[in-house]
Amino acid sequence: MAVTKATIRAVNALTGRWAGVVDEGSVFSAAGVWPLLAFFADGATGPARKELAEALSVPAGEAAPAARELLATMASMRGLDTALGLWTKRTLELREAWEAGLPPEAHGALTADPVADQQALNAWAAKRTGGLIERMPVVLTDETEMVLASALTLRTKWLRPFDEVPLHSPHWPGRTDPTLLGLRRRTLLLDRIGVADTPDGHITELKVFGTDGIDVHLLLGEEQMTPGQVLGAGVGLLAGRHPVVPGTMLPYGDVGPGLRVERVRSMTPDPPTLDVMTAAFGVTAEHDLLAHHELFGLTTARDTDEGHFPGISALPLAIGSARQSALAEFGAKGFRASAVTAFAPVGAGAVPQLRWITTRLTARFDRPFGFLALHRHSRLVLAAGWVTEPKPFH
């Protein structure tokens, strides 16, 4: 079951809008949120249904089939593990049509013991993420009628590893030790880097290819650009909305943020090379989706004065909790990221002889930058984030 380009554009559009509210180091996964919103939209009515459809960028009547296609496609991607879980109180009777749209093995039960329920949910999150996320990001109360959750974990190794080197940079705000764990790599593939012209400024984009068809694009914007502008531009590049000049066609000089093209002398007749220096990083984040309820179409759905999901159950339901835990790690050998999202509806040396001249592109990601982790062939963004605290060099 192949996911449509329209669904991929819709998920990536949510990534771009979510990036607009990022103002510090963070990581998030719209691909982990979108299917859950879609299933709720399928069972919603009134203003809640309209708001969810707007957040999803697809009609509410098409949301559930699109979510099933998305989950099936992600399940078939190498290097990516996904899961969907549903837990309900035994007194909550679900609509058969709605429940039939979920995987049958996903349905579990909530007991009257919130401590035991939390432990069970935590165990599910840890198992589905290989221990990367140990706790289900949900707030359980006596009024919690059900929990609908997704887990997403991706791992990939670089086609060519980086070398670990010290990176000296004074450009990281708040850091007293400027020596970072730098990652350096030299390649003859100049098209791995490019410079894009966007409405908010220029972006330098570096593509780091993984072995499982999962890549990470590093994004360095002009210094005055915000995280949201840089990450939003990165999503726009995937959609072809901004012109990009590849490394093979860049002129000499300072051609983009952190990127310089120059003629250098060499002892041998070397071809043009791309010399990349970036910083290793690990970032974690906790997101309260209801804090940005407009972004996720949850403004009306969180109102507990009345029910909004008659297509899910005859019992009036509202969204009492919606949260995501996420992490990402970028190192010399590869990348990994994970996200668990949960919605909880409630009731109500010697000088050499340099005889030749060659071209060298030098890229330095030595100040805060963004990243997009995506499936290479579909261009579906699986995780995104902003790096402000790279790893120190030991």
N, C-alpha and C positions, 0 to 999 in steps of 0.2 A: 504494500500500500504506500504509494509515493505521496509526499506532501506537496501541495501546490505552491507555485511561486508567490501567489497572493498571500498565503499563510506565512511564508517566510518573510515577505515584506512587512506583514502585520506584526510579527514577533520582533523583527529588527526595528520597526518604528517605535514599539514600546521601549526597546533598549535605548533608542535615541532620546525619547522623552524623559525616561528615568535618569539618563545622564545629565539632563538639564537641571536636576535638583542636587547633583553631587557637588560638594564644595570642599572636600577633604579626601584623604586617602580612603579608598573604598573598593569593594568588589560586589557585584550583583549579577543575577541571572534572570533576565526577562523570560527566557525559555523555560524556567522553572515555575514562573508565575502564570504565564499566558494560558496553559491548558486548564488550570484550576479556575481562572476567571471565566473561561469558555464554558465549563460545565455548570458553573453557577448562572451564567447568562442563559443557558438552555432551560433552566428551571425557574427563571425569574419572571416577574410581571411588572407592568407599570413603569414608573420612572427608573427603578433599579435596572430593569431590563435594557432600557434605552441607554443609560449611562455605561453599563457594562459593554454594550455593543460598540459604543463610541471609543471606549478604552481599548477594545480588541481590534478595532478597524475592520470588523466583519459583521454582517447581520447576525443578530442573536439566534435566528433559526438555523444558521449555518455553522454556529460556533462549535457545538459538540462534535459533529463529524470532522471538522477541521482539527479539533484537539486530538481526536483518535488517530487521525492520519499523522499528525505531528509526533505523537508519542510512539507510534509504530515505526516511523522513519528514524527517530532518535534511537530507538531500541536496536535498529539494524546497523547503526554507525559503529565502526571499529573504534576502540579507545574510549567509548562513551557507555556508561551504565545509567539506566533510568529506572524509576519505579513510581508507582502510584498507590497510595494507601487511603482507605476509607474506614473510619470507626464510628459507630453510632451507638446510642443508648438502646437497650433492648425494647424500650417503650416507644421508640421512634420508628414509625412505619414509613418506608420510602415508596415513592411512586415506582411501579414496576418498569415503566418505560425509561425513566431516568436512570435507575440502578442498572438496567440492562446495558446501558452505554458505557459502563465502567468494567474494567477487568474483573471477572468473578472471584479471582483469588485475592483481590485487594480488600475485601470487606472483612472487618473485624468488629469487636464489640467494646464499648465503654462500660465499665462497671460503676458501682456506687462509691468506689474507693479512688479518689483523685490521685493519691500517692502511687498506687499500683498502676493506674492508667498512665501516669507520667513516666514511670519506669518502663512500661511496655512500649510507649511511643519513643522514648529515648533509645531503647534497644533496636527498634526498627530503623531509626535514623542512623545509628552507628553501623548496623549491618549493611544497609543500603549504600553507605558512603565509604565502606572499607575502613571505618574508624576515624575518618577525617572530621566528621561532625558528630559529636557524641550526645547531643541533646536536641530533641524536637523543639523548634522555636514556636511554642504555642502556650497560651495562657488558659489553663483549664479552671473552670469555676463550676459551681453547682448547677448553673444554668446552661452549661455546654451540652448541646444535644448531639453534635457530631464533629468530626475532624476529617478534613480532606487535605491530603498532603502529597507532595511530590519530592523526589530525591533525584539529583543529577550529579554524576561524577565523571570527569574526563581526565585522562592521562595520556601523554604522548612523549616520545623521545625525539630529540632533534635529529634530522637527517645528518647534520654535521654539528658535533658538540662545540661549545665555546671553551676557551681557556680561561681559568680563573686568575685574575691579576688584581693588584691594588688599583683602585680608582680614586684619584684625588680630585675633589670637587667642592667648592665653597657655596654651591648654588642650591643646597637643600635647606629650606627654612627650618630653624630650630635645632639643627644638628651642631653639636660642639666638636665632634670628631669628623673631619671631612674625608677620612680614608674609608672607602666603601669596598665591598666585594664586587669588583668589576668583572665583566664577562667580555672577552674580546674574540673576534673571529675575522679572518681575512678570506675573501672569496673572489672568484673571477666573474660571478654572476651579478652584474651591475643592475639587472632589472629587479633585484630583491628590494631595491629602495627607490623611492620616487618623491616628488614634491607636488603637492596639490594646492591649487588656488581656491580658497573658499571665501564666502562673504565675510567671515570674521577674521580672516588672516590665512597665512600659509601654514601648511602641515607637512612635516616630513614623516613618511610612512615606511617602516621597515617590516618586511614579511619574513617570519621565521617559520620554516616548514617542518612539520612533524611527520613521524613515520606512519601514522594511522589516518592520514587524510585530515588531521586536525592541525591547524596553524594558529599562530599568534601574531597579530599585527601590533607593533609598537608605534605610538603616535606622539610626536613632539610638535607642539604648536609654538607660535610666537609668544614671547614672555607675557604679554598683556592678555592673552586668551584665557578664558576660564576652563575648568575641567569639562563642563557641559558643552562648551563650544568645540573643544578638541574631540571629545568622544562622539558628539553629534556629527561632526564632520567626518569622523572615521566611518560611521554608519552610512553617511551619504556617499562616501567613496565606494562602498560595497554595492550601492544602488546605481553607481555611475552618474551621480548628480554633479560631481565636481571634476574638472579636468586635471589629469595627473601627468606630469612629465617624468618618464622613467629615467633611471640612472644613466642609461646608455645615450640619452639625448640631452643631458644637462650641460650647460656652458661652464666655463671656468669661473672660479670665484666662490663667494659665500652664497650658495644657491637656495638654501632653505634653512629652517631652524636646526642648528647643530650639524649642518652638512656643508662641507667644502669640497670643491673639485679643483685640483691643481696639477700642474706639470712638475714632475720630480725627476731627478737624475737617478740612474740605476747602474749597477755593475753589469747587469745582463739585460738583454732585450726583452723585458717582461711585458706581458699584456696588461691592459688597464685592470686595476683591482679596487675592491671595496673593502675598507678597513672599518669595522664596526666596534664601538665600545659602548656597552650599556651596563646597567646595574642589576645584580640579582635582587629579587624582592620576594617577600611573603606578606600577604595582606589578608586580614579577616574583617568581617563586618556583620553587624546585626541590624536588620531593617524592620521597622514598624510600618507596614504598608498603609495602615489607617492614618498615619501622620501625613500621608500624601494621598488621601482618599480620592481627590479629584483626578489624580493621575491614573489610578487603577479603576475608576468607575464605581467606587464604593461609597459615595456620599450618601445616597438614599439607603443603600443596603445595610448600613450600620445603625439605622434608626430602629430601636427596639420597641417603639410604640405600636408597630404593626408588622405583619409578616410580608416578605417580599419574594418568596420562592415556593409558590403553590405547585410548581412543576416538580419539586423535589419531595415534598411531603405536605399532607393536609395540616400538619402542625405548623403554626406561624413561626417562621425563622428569620433571623437577622444575623449579620456578621458581627460577632463579638470580638474576634481576634484574627489578625492576618499578619504574619511575620515571616521573615526569611533570614537564615544563617548562611553565610557564604565565606569561602576562602579561596586563595589562589597562591601558587608558588611557582616562580620562574627561576630556573637554575642553569648550570652549565650543560647538563645532559638532557633536560626536558622541562615539561610544564605539567602541572596538575591543578585542578580546580574542582570545587564541590559546592553544592547549594541544596539546602532543604527548605522547602516552603510549606507553610501550614496555614489553613483557614479553619477557624472554629466557629461555626454558626451557633448561636444561642437562641433559647426561647426568647419569645419576645426578645772601541779599540783602535788599530792602525787605520789611517785614512785610506779608503779604497779608491780605486780608479773608476770614477762614474762616467762611463763613455756613452751611455744611452739615456734617452728621455722617455718616460712613460707617464700615464695618467693615473692618479690615485684619488679615489673618493674617500673622504674621512667623515664618519658619522659618530657623534657623541651624544648619547642620551644621558646627560649628566645633571639634569634638573628634573623636577616633577613631570611625569609623562603619563599617557593613557595606554590602555591595551584592550584589544578585542580578541577573544579566543573563539574560533569559528570552524565550522565544517567546510573544508576546502571546496567541495563540489557544489553543495547547495548554497553556500555562503550564509548559512544560518548562524547567527551569533549565539554562542552557548554561555559565555560569561564575559563580563566587561568590568573595567575598573580603572582607578587612578592611583598612581604610586607616589607617595610622599615620604615614605620611610624605608629606603632600601636597606639591604642587609649590610652589616659592618664587615670589614675585612679583619680576619683574625690571623 
